[in-house]
Amino acid sequence: MQKTKNPKILEKQEKKRNHIIWSAFNAIAKIGYINLTVEDIAEEAEISKGGFHYYFETKDEVMLEVMKTFVDFFLVSMNISVPDQGRPLERMRGIITYTMKMSLNHKEYIRVIIDYWAQFNYNRDLRKIYLEYQDIVIGHIRGLIDTCARQQLIREDIDPEIVAEIIISELIGFALRVTWHEEATESIMSERINLTVDHLFTMFVK
């Protein structure tokens, strides 16, 4: 992308770049990662192919940015929806519940992530970004469990790292189970979500 020092032009370019990134995300949700072309992204963004290449050289380059942007969006929205205050157990419950509800209300996000999973065997950069995201979430949950341990809110024999990984695995499994079920909505699944969270907590809460 060409660079300029004019702040207004830089801001305009950044907005355009972000528009292309989210257009690429929408195109993946409609077409799938493998079949997606630069032309598809340009059409979704309502720009020319040349306009796309002004900001990105290749499809793979914008695909990396889609993954990064999605991860950042999820982490920011999670922190806004579940403020880092109050008791650590309630914070952890909020994060688990929020993630499950997001899987139900934004199934297109999960479908795109699943499309990305299929590329992880071949694209090390995509795999790295995804694993870094998992490590961030696992680390955050592990930190909450550590805080609970210091406050003697959980069993003494609990390994925070293992519990955090179990929770992440359950969240991924839940997302996969509900993604293609059109009847699975937050209102229908609300009680099941609460029961699942309660069950997870029985593993380590006193």
Residue, then its C-alpha position, 0 to 999 in steps of 0.5 A: m500500500q502506498k504511504t502518505k504523511n497526510p493524517k486525513i488521507l491516512e485515516k481514509q486509507e485505513k477505513k478503506r483497508n478495514h472495509i476490504i478486510w470485513s468484506a473479505f470476511n463476508a465473502i468467506a462466509k458466503i463462498g468459503y475460503i478455498n473457492l474465494t478469489v480476489e475478484d470475489i472480495a473486490e465485488e463484495a467490497e464494491i471496488s475494482k480488482g486494482g483497488f484491492h491490490y492498492y491495499f493488499e498484494t494477494k488473497d493470502e495477505v488479506m486472509l491473514e488480516v481477516m483472522k487478526t481482525f476477527v480475533d481482535f474483535f472477539l477479544v474486545s467485544m468480550n471485554i466490553s460485554v464482560p467487564d473485568q471487575g467483581r468476583p473472579l468466578e463471576r467474571m469467568r462465568g460471564i466469559i463462558t456464557y458470552t462465548m456460547k451466546m456469541s456462537l448462537n447469535h453469530k454463526e457466520y463467525i464460527r463458519v468462517i473459523i471452521d473454514y480457516w481450520a481446514q487451512f491450518n495444515y498448510n498455512r503456518d501463519l494462519r495456524k500461528i494467529y489462531l493458536e496465539y488467540q487460544d493462548i490469550v483466552i486460556g491464559h485469561i481464564r487460567g489467571l482467573i482460576d489462579t485468583c480464585a485459588r488465592q481466594q480459596l474459592i476452588r479446590e486445592d487439587i485443581d490445575p488451572e492450566i488443565v481446567a482452562e484447556i477443558i473450558i476452551s475445549e467445551l466452548i469449541g465443542f459447543a460452537l461446533r454442535v450448534t453452528w448448523h442447527e437453525e433451530a438453535t438460538e439463544s432463547i431456546m438454548s438459554e437454559r442449556i447454556n446455564l446448565t453447561v456452565d454449572h456443570l463446568f464449575t462443578m469440576f473445580v469450585k468447592 
